[in-house]
Amino acid sequence: MTCAACVGRVERKLGRLDGVSATVNLATGRAKVSHPAALSVGDLVTVVEAAGYAARPAEPPARPGGAADTARPAPGREPDDGPSASGEANERRERDRLLITALLSVPVLTLSMVPGWQFRNWQWLCFVLAAQVAVWGAWPFHQRALRGLRHGTATMDTLVSLGVTASFAWSAYALFLGGAGRPGMDMPLSLLPSASGDVAGVYLEATVGVPLFVLAGRRLEARARRGTGSALRALAELAAKDVTVRRGGVERRIPADDLAVGEVFLVRPGERVATDGTVVEGGSALDLSLVTGESRPVEVGPGSRVTGGAVNSGGLLEVRADAVGSDTQLARITRLVEDAQTGKAAVQRLADAVAAVFVPAVIAVSVTVLGFWLGAGADPQAAITAAVAVLVVACPCALGLATPTALLAATGRGARLGILVSGVEALERLRKVDTVVLDKTGTLTTGRMSVTAVTVSADADADAHAQAGAGGHARVGAAEVLRLAAAVEQGSEHPLARAIVAHARRQADGHPLPRPVRFAAVPGSGVSALVDGEEVAVTRPGELGGIPDDLREAVRTAETAGHTAVLVRVGGAPRAVISVGDTLRPDAYRAVEHLRRLGLRPVLATGDREATARAIAGQLGITEIHAEALPEDKAALVTTLQGHGSRVAVVGDGVNDAAALAAADLGIAMGGGTDVAIGAADVTLVREDIQALPDAVRLARHTLATIRANLVWAFGYNLVTLPLAAVGRLNPMVAAAAMSVSSLLVVGNSLRLRAWNPSRPRALGHGPGRTRTATPWEAAS
């Protein structure tokens, strides 16, 4: 395929089959086809071949359980997700053809355009050189034009082939029969075609210039397209090729594809994690920047989940494989990027519809121009020159490349930033949303219970000092209280207990916690045990009348913040209050503030109780709150907002968010969420950073603006150049250069998306009513 007309033909041929819909991508050379089970992939390939193109099933095969198969054209346009042997051979042939065409063309262009260098009979040397270019150099255009003719279609290659043939045929006529072959003939320099019959019309420079500029343009265009499609190659390079396992007590290196679920493998410093899994032994820091966009290394230890493709920056890890092959996160990311790159914007579908009739229309215009000039009594050479210029200058290539190249670059850049978009339709909806419904747990908060505060009673502090003065051991401070409480909680599986134990172990710097004796649990109340000879109990605060004032205030503060308070008693006396709760993500306030600055209205919808929801909303400055919302309540909220004219995006991570995600105009899932939520979403934020949400909105707006600019240029170029060519103000050689530049400008504009970075506001708030200026590091991050 070489232009949008090719794309339209393949889509129409496939679409004529019952129950078949197809989306063809010019930039990647891939087709995504939904079809009934009665049709095989071989049947689809046969239809593509009947349209005049070669195709083969793409690898990897379609996802299980779906109706999607893929096929990609084979010769001349290899996909951008990795070179094959045939693709490399084609590239070498195209490079050699371009170089030889250039060597043959340069003398013709020089002699034709520099009158001082035109020696006796120079035109015959140019004719010999130009004949080789017109036949061999332009052979790919002739070949594809003839193939299209056999199938009753016309493409960009048809226009180039007709232009080269017409200019060469006219030059041959002028040399042999028109007097241009006389010795001593000279031709003045002119970038505009001459309408005078007094000047011998030899347009050999157009004969060689058209294929030379088009071949060079396509060569540069292909290289630029490979740049826009670099995301898939980068993802492929993240996958580990082999892995070290222990089998039979012996370490051996095996291909990563041979790794089985449940098998333990080793990850040494500097190596990539072979697949998704759980750390069994060891501790280290993992670099996830290339997988999720997370810029900071993530500390992992026993029990930590790790992602395939991450780089081990520290110690030796033993990891148990939880998923292999197509079930890994890296494979899911790759599939999402591939799916996104096959989509089309609504405006691109209009461009494809125009391109379907564009080439036949251009041929008709060219014939009309020729007839008009001849009928008006113009010199034949001027008439033919104008007709050839019309054929050559028309460029549906830019129309076909406007959306796919921008989408390739944007989805690749988004993947590197941890933003996965399911397709261009999702980008269009993301640009248009005006209301964002935010889940709390796992979206605005970390989704993990953790210790937020430890308050030690002043009375307990005084008692401890008195004991120390009497020869006892003072037990003062949050660290000691936390150590005793965690020692008791080791015997409990309650989420609060796990949070306290995890926090205490981090504070202990590797020192083991004391072993409790006579552990007892009272359902609905708490736990108690003997620790280091003292009775320690961790219970609910209950009635606040019997505890010191400072601890009573700590309980109230925790409840106001939506956290859970537990009371620690040592020796029967209340000693401290530990506050445990789900904490806000570090960038949650900035993310919500940036959404407001983008013109979006934030709404909080959570299943938590009213007090917790209001505490979180108060920290974020969100005024619209829907607490204690069941899954059906969230879906109903979305419907209500849509009924009031809002375009709604829902952000969530749990099974309870799936219904709302599916009902929304746009569903956005956190990458660490459940598979159900991710499956119902249109956009997935892979990195554990809610700031990716406003980044995704900015990327969508920037991408759609780029696509619109590309299409405006592609249409505007033809609107300007076709009339110029028709009235004889455009030399065919200049027209060929302009046509190639048109496609390069579209691809170059799309390439700018590869370097896109979120431009976030400099004034960053820490909370409602409090703002400050960002540091350079924060602005950059």
Salt bridges, closest charged atoms under 4 A:
GLU11 OE2 - LYS344 NZ 2.52
ASP69 OD2 - HIS35 NE2 2.30
GLU78 OE1 - ARG56 NH2 3.12
ASP81 OD2 - ARG30 NH2 2.49
ASP81 OD1 - ARG72 NH1 3.73
GLU91 OE2 - ARG219 NH1 3.86
GLU91 OE2 - ARG226 NH2 3.54
ASP96 OD1 - ARG95 NE 3.70
ASP157 OD2 - ARG144 NE 3.12
ASP157 OD1 - ARG218 NH1 3.07
GLU221 OE2 - ARG225 NH1 2.68
ASP242 OD1 - ARG253 NH2 3.01
GLU251 OE2 - ARG246 NH2 3.47
GLU251 OE1 - ARG268 NH2 2.64
GLU263 OE2 - ARG247 NE 2.61
GLU271 OE2 - ARG253 NH1 3.46
GLU294 OE2 - ARG296 NE 3.75
GLU318 OE2 - ARG246 NH1 2.89
ASP322 OD2 - ARG305 NE 3.47
ASP322 OD1 - ARG320 NE 3.94
ASP339 OD1 - LYS32 NZ 3.77
ASP339 OD2 - ARG63 NH2 2.25
ASP352 OD2 - LYS344 NZ 2.55
ASP439 OD1 - LYS634 NZ 3.04
ASP461 OD1 - HIS465 NE2 3.61
ASP463 OD2 - ARG575 NH1 3.96
GLU480 OE2 - ARG483 NH2 3.12
GLU493 OE1 - ARG498 NH1 3.88
ASP532 OD2 - ARG483 NH2 3.01
GLU534 OE2 - ARG475 NH1 2.63
ASP549 OD1 - ARG552 NH1 2.52
GLU553 OE1 - ARG556 NH1 3.94
ASP587 OD1 - ARG590 NH2 2.53
GLU593 OE1 - ARG596 NH1 2.99
GLU593 OE2 - ARG597 NE 3.32
ASP608 OD2 - LYS440 NZ 2.72
GLU610 OE2 - ARG614 NE 2.76
GLU624 OE1 - ARG601 NH2 2.93
GLU624 OE2 - HIS626 NE2 3.67
ASP657 OD1 - LYS634 NZ 2.72
ASP682 OD1 - ARG429 NH2 3.04
GLU688 OE1 - ARG585 NH1 3.07
ASP689 OD2 - ARG687 NE 3.29
ASP695 OD2 - ARG687 NH2 2.97
ASP695 OD1 - ARG698 NH1 3.37
ASP695 OD2 - ARG760 NH2 2.32
GLU778 OE2 - ARG772 NH2 2.65
